[in-house]
Amino acid sequence: MRERARLRAATPPLRDAHPNTWALLRLESIYEPSPEREALFVSALREITRWHLDRNPVYHAYCQALRFDPERDLQHPEDLPSLSADLFKVFDLTTLRHVDYFTVSSSGTGGRRTTIPLDLETVIRMWAMGEASFEEEGLATEAPVDYVVLAPDPGLSPDHGNAHFFAALMEAAPARETIFALVPDGAGRLRLDTEGAGRKIDRSAASGRVVRILGLPSLIARLAETFESGPVRLDSDSLVLTGGGWKKETRGALPNASFRALVGRAFGVPSHRVRDLYGMTEHAVHYLECREHRFHAPVYTRVRVVDPLSGAVVENGRDGVLHLLNPGFTTLPFQSLRTADVGRSADPCPCGRRAPAFEVLGRGGTSLYRGCAATTLERLTS
Amino acid sequence: MKGFESFVFGEWIRDFVLTPASIREIVSEARKRTGEARSMSGEALADAVDSLQCLWEKQGASRAAFLEAEPERTFGLSRAMIERGLDHLLRSLHRGVAERRAALQLGSPRALRAEPLGVVLHVVSGNVFFGPCESVLAGLLTRNVNLVKRPGGSADFLSWFFRSLEEAAPRLAATTALLAWPGASEEIEGHLAREVDGIVVAGDMETIAAYRRLASPLTALVEFGPRVSLAVVSRAALEVVDMDGLARDVALWDQLACTAAQCIYVQGETGATHLAERLANALKQLAQTLPEGEAGLDERIEIARFRDTARFAEAMGTARVFCGGTDELTTVVFEKDPGFAPSPLRRSVRVKTYEEVADLTATLKPLRGILQTVGLAVNDTERQVYRDCLTALGARRFCSIGAMNEPAPDSLHDGTMELQRLTRWVEQ
């Protein structure tokens, strides 16, 4: 296995400040849980919670109101008070105000964009965790591939969150040729260049090159539909990677299996080479589907499927919201994040991994404001 | 639509599919029946409604069968709440109430005659299970032929209602149809909207806008858009306010009706926090006799968001949270921020504060056009000032505390003379 390049770039002072987190990030076989690894994970959570408590007066006040002390009260991951992802839209919870940081914005699925401050340390951790999951899935390679990226060129669209996200996925394999197929339309908007992307795919298929197609599933579906009348057969090591869900797709989401079937018909890419990623701006980990199309929680994270009100874990196979725990963020106290994403536990997974498996069903909430009260919220907040 | 039974002028049809052709047939059949509907005398209508009421209430047959057949906590409400909802609906089916409504809205000192529009389409949201029945009733009392879209949430109850109508008043039932189609189906809705003479549409802004766009300019539109309601407690009334009534204003129909108090404005901060605490206790008491219903996952997510934000604000000193345990939905939050914010419903309420009436009206300005019911707890000398200020903001109804969710059965719906809107006046 390659040494995780990104870890080498880490700044020594922060390695020293968070030894447990760094020990977690160095672990191999990330889908192999054990009591020792669990203990290390809890220590890392305790460590990052203390970090935020000592530097973040708002978070400190909150924990004080709950009378929560991590050294005393955090014995299990679920002991850590969770924060709703929405809080970061209402309160300024930035921990490191004195260091250099940059910001990234969420896609605004829930109606409002979240702007998240990130420092180099957090980014390095995110990269390291992403790299580990690609390696573990056998999707990291030294062999160059052709990229068809259905996102803007991040060099030309530095503020576009998706551009950076999909560009980061290109770290998993060196690029021989790349086309960014979401291009400016002259009116300040972006359009999908299906012709350019199609020509690139045709050329790569003809020369037997390995291709990686990256993008929102809705855009990949549109591209695939243009190939239905003249499908190609890409090299068997080719890969289709999706992320970001089906938001903003006016035609509605295709069921996952139908999407994979469409991609299979269009590009000849088998189902197990069509993978989705789940993540959110407020969480440092992006989860990569296994070949059985389930997500797994690596040892440096915990994914609980809980009832939103009680926080209690719901039964395997029943719907709940995803509660994500991870010590990655140094800029915000995101280490125990309750999302509005609906999911369910999916153990055991046919892929054989022992790490807990889960499925993501989409964004929950908001349908409550119906009937007479419907859209009132929008009107008042617009 | 697959999986649903439609009722088409006296006949139940399973999996009935609406197509442009079948819509034309239905509307054509409806037109043929307008003469029959129009020919019903006021006396015959009162008899029919009375028979329906008898069936549900006096004999109890429909009510008992309905309660027997439907599982606990159906429509997201507890059994006790459903019983109370039935009581509320049945009050509007009393012969005397129907007659009073007709006299109030359709009576005329001159030689005017209220004639039905003809064929009326009802697209009414099912957030409260008996709501669509009230719309159908207005259509029947005005002697229209009524085509009713089966709403999502209350679909089962509407079927029961139509079955009882068929049994109690077959002549009236033969002038109605209960149809099902998926929401936002422009093709179906466009055909219907262009063919009918009137449309009653209640729902969100998107739905209202869609029917405005789809309907012919000649079609009468009776619109009930999104609304919010609130209660106001002045300093003078603070000690005497009916807390049990205030709890009902929040909790009846689990706050799913647009008449439910989503915010309570209290004069003075000290009084507001005190009232919030008392209200939380009153809601707890009320839940003994009218238990909470079962909220879906999306609703629980919204309530959790509301609570999380409130708890965080509490830690920052800008809010106080008074809520039940993790197995309860009821949530009362005092917020220092006076701005109106909608509630996630299911007995979740914000208590806010104001100092002067002028502050209150300034705060509530964004509600212009969507403010519906205001429950007032003020003293007699203050009452008119509050009414004037809030009327200027567009409030449609004032009532005393405790009456927000159970308006009198002959009262106006959302400030609208609905019966009048479903008729045209003919000078004799």
Interface residues (C-beta under 8 A of the other chain):
Chain A: V58 A61 Y62 Q64 A65 L66 L83 S84 D86 L87 V90 F91 D307 P308 L309 S310 G311 A312 D319 G320 V321 R338 A340 V342 G364 G365 T366 S367 L368 Y369 R370 G371 C372 A373 A374 T375 T376 L377 E378 R379 L380
Chain B: S125 G126 N127 V128 G131 G153 A202 G203 D204 M205 E206 F224 P226 R227 V228 L256 A257 C258 Q262 G296 L297 D298 E299 R300 I301 E302 I303 A304 R305 R307 D308 T309 R311 F312 E314 A315 M316 T326 D327 L329 F340 A341 P342 P344 L345 R346 P366 L367 I370 Q372
